[in-house]
Amino acid sequence: MTDDVRQRNLSCSRVTRRQVLQAGGLGLLGCRLAGRNAVASAKPLGPGFGKAKACIFLFMWGGPSQLDTFDLKPEAPDEVRGDFKPIATATPGLHICEHFTQLAHRTDRVAVIRSLSHGDPAHLSSGHATITGHWAPVAPSDNDPPSDRDAPHFGAMMNHLHPPLGQMPGSVILPWKCYHPAAPGGHAPGQHGGWLGPRHDPLLLEGDPNAPDWRPPALQLADGISVERLQTRRALLSSLDQQRPALEQAAAMGRWDEHQQSVANLLLSPQVAHAFDLSQEPAAVRDRYGRNIHGQCVLLARRLVESGVPVVNVNWHNDGKSFWDTHGDNFNRLKNDLIPPADQAIAALLDDLHERGLLEETIVAWVGEFGRRPQITRNNAGREHWPHCYSGLLAGGGVQGGAVYGASDKHAAFPVRDAVSPLDYTATLFHAMGVDIRQTIPNREGRPNPICPGRVISSLLG
């Protein structure tokens, strides 16, 4: 590993055709796209800029083992390589874990990154880096919970830079905010608006969409409040607003009124209700994604981006077994509990987006906060945290399918070529979504902050 890589490790517009039809006219589309194209032509930003109109971010909370997913080392010693065998894929020369049976047939649509690397072994602070594109305010740390010093979540930043059209939320997180019971800080930082403020918090949808009685709790009216009553209250508030002195607490009230308006729009909008209603999907489609919490969350993510939500973040759910954090029983957990639903869901998502003509305008990310140590803990068949080398996937949204980026050493312990930080990974998402990461925006203190200090992985985009 080179000195500059070690230093990096340690220092650690989105309008779809459906939205236009829903908005009811082409004039707005012309203005929006003309503006984006003018920015792109004025600032040559490299391949793939702005090809994605939406992002589905599949966050594998806990840290999947690179050695047992996408960077197997069959020639390594027994105590390193583990139990799984590599299988051939649709990409010549690319082999992945034998239990990714469905993804193996679809790697021609996927770029595999084998050189993700940083120096933070803590879940919370490295999770912040992954989902925001910024190092955490305190790192490495599992002691520091979310705060207003956090960088904004990727979806919150996109919501600030390019607010969505219509009534759909700018970003959604489901089915929970990542939490680790063994981490003193609890919830991972970076899952909210951060220093942009709470108005940019992603909409949180909790619960199990696979449950027959599940309804999005964030979109349910409180007990005793009917739609008619809510509409009456909304009209009354509007009338009262017109009578306020024009200058009374103008800035503060403006922010609150905007938030009130967006909540009311969500609760009253038939379009929103339809987008969040999984019962609209045929049973065969639901089966295709997997009748489990992860599969149905990924299917809901597809419904949401199709309906105009720009960013949907699906966190690996609370399975009561430490998620992908496989300190013990690594191989049984991966084989029986983790890989099968993950494999089925991403394969179904890639097929579904492709069949609907949405894959080229939707960038799909699949990654954890770090990898696992290239040495098996023999007393419990586990693997410990290892941030120095791990793997991730990108697909759609201008990403070159069938690509393998970077390479690791013979034990998948360190990158030997093209190291990628989590900041670089998220920078690539911003770039694909039409954001010039070289721009700065002021934080709460008015100091300029870069949108993302990473570098774009340009060779993966076209």
C-alpha positions in Angstrom: 0.0 0.0 0.0 1.5 3.4 -1.0 2.1 6.3 1.4 -0.5 8.4 -0.3 -3.1 5.7 0.1 -2.3 5.3 3.8 -2.6 9.0 4.2 -6.0 9.0 2.6 -7.1 6.1 4.8 -5.9 7.7 8.0 -7.0 11.3 7.3 -9.8 9.7 6.6 -31.6 16.7 -11.4 -33.8 14.4 -11.6 -36.8 14.8 -13.8 -38.4 11.6 -15.2 -40.9 11.3 -17.9 -43.4 10.1 -15.3 -42.9 13.2 -13.2 -43.6 15.4 -16.2 -46.9 13.5 -16.9 -47.8 13.8 -13.3 -47.0 17.5 -13.3 -49.2 18.0 -16.3 -47.0 19.7 -18.9 -43.7 19.7 -20.8 -42.8 23.4 -20.2 -41.3 22.8 -16.8 -39.3 19.8 -18.1 -37.8 22.0 -20.8 -36.8 24.7 -18.4 -35.3 22.2 -15.9 -33.3 20.2 -18.4 -32.1 23.3 -20.2 -30.7 24.6 -17.0 -28.9 21.4 -16.2 -27.5 21.1 -19.6 -26.2 24.7 -19.5 -24.4 24.0 -16.3 -22.9 20.8 -17.7 -21.7 22.5 -20.9 -20.3 25.4 -19.0 -18.3 23.2 -16.7 -16.9 20.1 -18.3 -17.2 17.6 -15.5 -16.3 14.4 -17.1 -18.2 11.3 -18.2 -21.5 10.3 -16.7 -22.4 13.8 -15.3 -26.1 14.1 -14.6 -27.1 10.8 -16.2 -28.9 9.6 -13.1 -32.2 11.2 -12.1 -32.6 9.0 -9.0 -30.5 6.9 -6.6 -31.3 3.7 -4.7 -28.7 3.3 -2.0 -28.7 -0.2 -0.4 -26.6 0.2 2.8 -25.4 -3.2 4.1 -25.1 -2.0 7.7 -22.6 -4.0 9.7 -19.9 -4.5 7.1 -20.0 -7.4 4.6 -16.9 -9.6 4.3 -15.1 -8.8 1.0 -13.6 -12.3 1.1 -16.9 -14.0 1.2 -18.9 -11.8 -1.3 -17.1 -10.2 -4.2 -13.3 -10.6 -3.7 -12.7 -14.3 -2.9 -9.2 -15.6 -2.5 -9.3 -19.3 -3.2 -5.5 -19.6 -3.2 -5.2 -18.1 0.3 -4.5 -20.2 3.4 -7.5 -21.9 5.1 -7.5 -19.4 7.9 -8.0 -16.5 5.4 -10.1 -17.8 2.5 -13.0 -19.3 4.4 -15.7 -21.9 3.3 -17.1 -20.4 0.1 -16.1 -21.1 -3.5 -16.1 -18.6 -6.3 -18.4 -19.0 -9.3 -18.2 -17.5 -12.8 -20.4 -14.6 -13.7 -21.8 -12.9 -16.8 -18.6 -10.8 -16.8 -15.7 -12.8 -18.3 -13.0 -13.2 -15.7 -15.1 -12.0 -12.8 -15.8 -14.6 -10.0 -18.0 -13.9 -7.0 -19.3 -15.9 -4.0 -21.2 -19.1 -5.0 -24.2 -18.0 -2.9 -24.8 -14.9 -5.1 -26.5 -17.2 -7.6 -28.8 -14.6 -9.1 -26.5 -11.6 -9.2 -23.9 -13.8 -11.0 -26.1 -13.8 -14.1 -26.4 -10.0 -14.1 -22.9 -8.7 -13.5 -22.9 -7.3 -17.0 -25.0 -4.5 -15.5 -22.8 -4.0 -12.4 -19.5 -2.5 -11.6 -17.6 -4.3 -8.8 -15.2 -2.1 -6.7 -12.6 -4.2 -4.9 -10.5 -1.4 -3.5 -12.6 0.5 -1.1 -10.4 1.5 1.9 -10.2 3.8 4.9 -8.8 3.7 8.4 -11.9 3.8 10.6 -12.9 0.5 12.3 -15.9 2.0 14.1 -19.4 1.4 12.8 -20.9 4.8 13.7 -18.3 7.2 12.3 -17.5 5.0 9.2 -21.2 4.8 8.6 -21.4 8.6 8.6 -18.6 8.7 6.0 -20.4 6.2 3.7 -23.8 7.8 3.6 -22.7 11.5 3.6 -19.5 11.6 1.7 -17.8 13.3 4.6 -15.6 12.1 7.5 -17.6 12.1 10.8 -17.0 15.1 13.2 -15.4 12.6 15.6 -13.6 9.6 14.1 -13.0 6.8 14.7 -15.8 6.6 17.2 -18.7 4.4 18.3 -19.4 6.8 21.2 -20.8 9.8 19.3 -24.4 9.8 18.4 -26.0 12.0 15.7 -25.7 15.7 16.2 -26.1 19.0 14.2 -22.4 18.9 13.5 -22.9 15.9 11.2 -22.7 16.3 7.5 -26.1 16.0 5.8 -27.2 12.6 4.6 -26.7 12.1 0.8 -30.4 12.4 0.3 -30.7 15.5 2.5 -28.0 17.2 0.5 -29.6 16.3 -2.8 -32.9 17.6 -1.4 -31.2 20.9 -0.6 -29.5 21.2 -4.0 -32.3 20.0 -6.2 -35.7 20.0 -4.5 -38.1 17.5 -6.1 -41.0 18.6 -8.2 -44.5 17.9 -7.0 -45.5 16.5 -3.7 -43.2 13.6 -3.3 -40.5 13.8 -0.6 -37.0 14.6 -1.6 -35.5 11.5 0.1 -36.6 8.5 2.1 -34.9 6.2 4.5 -36.4 2.7 5.3 -37.0 0.6 7.2 -35.2 2.2 10.2 -32.3 4.4 11.1 -29.1 2.3 11.5 -28.6 1.5 15.2 -26.0 -0.7 16.8 -26.7 -2.0 20.4 -23.0 -2.6 21.1 -22.1 1.0 20.2 -22.4 3.4 23.0 -23.5 6.1 20.6 -26.4 4.0 19.4 -27.7 5.5 16.2 -25.2 6.1 13.4 -24.6 9.8 12.7 -25.3 11.3 9.3 -28.8 9.9 8.8 -30.5 13.3 8.9 -30.2 16.9 7.7 -27.1 17.5 9.8 -25.9 21.1 9.6 -28.4 21.8 6.8 -31.1 21.6 9.5 -34.1 19.3 10.2 -36.2 20.6 7.3 -34.0 18.5 5.0 -34.3 15.3 7.1 -35.2 12.3 4.9 -38.6 10.9 5.4 -38.2 7.9 7.7 -40.5 4.9 7.0 -40.2 2.3 9.8 -41.5 -1.2 10.1 -41.7 -4.3 7.9 -43.3 -3.7 4.5 -43.7 -7.5 4.2 -46.2 -7.5 7.0 -49.7 -7.8 5.7 -51.0 -4.9 7.8 -48.0 -2.6 7.2 -48.8 1.0 6.4 -46.2 3.8 6.2 -46.4 5.2 9.7 -45.1 8.6 8.6 -48.1 9.0 6.3 -50.8 8.0 8.8 -53.1 10.5 10.4 -53.2 10.6 14.2 -56.1 8.8 15.9 -59.3 10.8 15.7 -58.1 12.9 12.8 -59.9 12.3 9.5 -58.8 13.6 6.1 -61.8 16.0 6.2 -60.7 17.4 9.6 -57.2 17.8 8.4 -58.3 19.7 5.4 -60.5 22.0 7.6 -57.5 22.7 9.9 -55.3 23.4 6.9 -57.8 26.0 5.6 -58.1 27.6 9.0 -54.3 27.9 9.3 -54.2 29.4 5.8 -56.7 32.0 6.9 -54.8 32.8 10.0 -51.6 33.1 8.1 -53.1 35.8 5.9 -53.8 37.9 8.9 -50.3 37.8 10.4 -48.2 41.0 10.3 -46.0 40.7 7.2 -42.8 41.1 9.1 -43.6 39.1 12.2 -40.8 36.5 12.7 -40.6 36.3 8.9 -37.6 34.0 8.6 -38.5 31.6 11.3 -42.2 31.4 10.4 -41.3 30.9 6.7 -39.3 27.8 7.6 -42.1 26.4 9.8 -44.8 27.1 7.3 -42.9 25.4 4.5 -42.5 22.3 6.7 -46.2 22.3 7.7 -47.1 22.6 4.0 -44.9 19.7 3.0 -46.4 17.4 5.7 -49.9 18.3 4.8 -49.2 17.6 1.1 -47.9 14.2 2.0 -50.9 13.3 4.1 -53.4 14.5 1.5 -51.9 13.5 -1.8 -53.4 10.6 -3.7 -50.2 10.4 -5.7 -48.1 9.9 -2.5 -50.5 7.3 -1.1 -50.4 5.3 -4.3 -46.6 5.4 -4.5 -46.2 4.0 -1.0 -48.9 1.3 -1.4 -47.2 -2.0 -2.1 -50.5 -3.7 -2.5 -50.6 -2.2 -5.9 -47.9 -4.5 -7.0 -48.8 -7.9 -8.5 -48.1 -10.9 -6.3 -45.6 -12.2 -8.8 -43.6 -9.0 -8.6 -43.5 -9.1 -4.8 -42.4 -12.7 -4.9 -39.7 -11.8 -7.3 -38.1 -9.4 -4.8 -38.5 -11.8 -1.9 -41.3 -12.0 0.6 -39.1 -10.6 3.4 -38.4 -7.2 4.9 -35.3 -6.4 2.7 -36.9 -7.6 -0.5 -40.1 -5.6 0.0 -38.1 -2.5 1.1 -36.2 -2.7 -2.2 -39.4 -3.1 -4.2 -40.8 -0.1 -2.4 -37.7 1.9 -3.3 -38.3 1.1 -7.0 -41.9 2.3 -6.6 -40.7 5.5 -5.0 -38.1 6.5 -7.6 -40.5 5.6 -10.3 -43.0 8.1 -8.7 -40.5 10.9 -8.5 -38.5 10.4 -5.2 -34.9 11.3 -6.1 -33.1 9.3 -3.3 -34.2 6.2 -1.4 -31.9 4.7 1.2 -32.6 1.1 2.2 -30.7 0.2 5.3 -30.2 -3.4 6.2 -32.9 -4.1 8.7 -32.8 -4.9 12.4 -32.7 -8.7 12.2 -31.8 -9.2 15.8 -28.5 -10.9 14.9 -26.1 -8.0 14.5 -26.8 -7.4 10.8 -23.7 -7.9 8.5 -21.5 -7.5 11.6 -20.4 -11.2 11.6 -18.0 -11.5 14.5 -19.3 -15.0 15.0 -20.7 -17.7 12.8 -19.8 -15.7 9.7 -20.3 -18.4 7.1 -23.7 -19.8 8.3 -25.0 -16.3 8.8 -23.9 -15.3 5.2 -25.1 -18.5 3.6 -28.5 -18.8 5.4 -29.6 -15.3 6.4 -27.8 -12.5 4.7 -26.7 -13.3 1.2 -29.9 -15.0 -0.1 -32.3 -12.0 0.5 -29.7 -9.5 -0.6 -28.9 -11.5 -3.8 -32.6 -11.9 -4.7 -33.5 -8.3 -4.1 -30.7 -6.7 -6.1 -31.2 -9.1 -9.0 -34.9 -8.3 -9.1 -34.2 -4.6 -8.8 -31.7 -4.6 -11.7 -34.2 -6.6 -13.9 -37.2 -4.5 -12.9 -35.5 -1.2 -13.6 -34.1 -2.4 -16.9 -37.5 -3.7 -18.0 -39.2 -0.4 -17.1 -36.6 1.7 -18.9 -35.4 3.2 -15.6 -31.9 1.6 -15.1 -30.0 4.2 -17.1 -31.5 7.0 -15.1 -31.3 5.3 -11.7 -27.9 4.7 -10.0 -27.9 1.8 -7.6 -25.4 1.5 -4.8 -24.7 -1.6 -2.7 -22.1 -1.2 0.0 -21.3 -1.4 3.8 -19.3 0.8 6.0 -16.2 -1.5 5.9 -15.1 -5.1 5.4 -14.0 -8.0 7.5 -10.5 -9.1 8.7 -8.8 -11.5 6.4 -8.3 -14.0 9.2 -11.0 -16.2 10.6 -11.5 -16.3 14.4 -11.4 -20.0 14.9 -13.1 -20.3 18.2 -16.4 -18.9 16.7 -15.8 -18.9 13.0 -16.2 -15.1 12.8 -14.4 -12.2 11.2 -13.6 -8.9 12.9 -13.8 -5.4 11.5 -11.5 -4.4 8.7 -11.8 -1.0 7.0 -8.5 -1.2 5.0 -10.0 -3.2 2.1 -13.6 -4.1 1.1 -15.9 -4.3 -1.8 -19.0 -2.5 -3.1 -21.2 -2.4 -6.2 -22.5 0.3 -8.5 -25.0 -0.1 -11.3 -27.2 2.0 -13.6 -27.2 5.7 -14.0 -24.3 5.8 -16.5 -22.2 3.2 -14.6 -20.3 0.9 -17.0 -21.6 -2.6 -16.4 -19.3 -5.6 -16.4 -16.5 -3.6 -14.9 -14.1 -4.4 -12.1 -12.4 -1.4 -10.5 -9.3 -1.7 -8.3 -7.6 -4.7 -6.9 -6.6 -6.1 -3.6 -3.6 -8.0 -2.4 -3.5 -11.8 -2.1 -5.5 -11.8 1.1 -7.9 -8.9 0.3 -6.2 -7.0 3.1 -5.1 -3.8 1.3 -5.7 -2.3 -2.1 -2.8 -2.7 -4.6 -4.4 -0.6 -7.3 -6.9 2.3 -7.4 -7.8 2.7 -3.8 -11.3 4.2 -3.2 -12.4 6.0 -0.1 -16.1 6.1 1.0 -15.9 9.8 0.1 -15.0 8.9 -3.4 -17.8 6.4 -3.6 -20.4 9.0 -2.6 -18.8 11.6 -4.7 -19.5 9.4 -7.7 -23.2 9.2 -6.8 -23.3 13.0 -6.6 -21.6 13.4 -9.9 -24.0 10.9 -11.6 -26.9 12.8 -10.1 -25.7 16.0 -11.8 -24.0 17.7 -8.8 -20.7 19.5 -9.2 -18.9 18.4 -6.0 -16.4 21.2 -6.4 -19.1 23.6 -5.2 -19.3 24.8 -1.6 -22.3 25.7 0.4 -22.4 27.5 3.8 -22.9 25.6 7.0 -24.8 27.0 10.0 -21.9 29.2 10.9 -21.7 30.5 7.4 -18.4 28.8 6.6 -18.1 27.3 3.1 -18.3 23.5 3.1 -17.6 21.3 0.1 -20.5 19.3 -1.2 -18.3 16.3 -1.1 -14.5 16.3 -0.7 -14.1 12.9 -2.5 -13.0 12.3 -6.1 -15.3 10.9 -8.7 -14.5 7.4 -10.1 -14.7 8.7 -13.6 -13.5 5.6 -15.4 -16.7 3.7 -14.2 -19.0 6.3 -15.8 -19.9 6.8 -19.4 
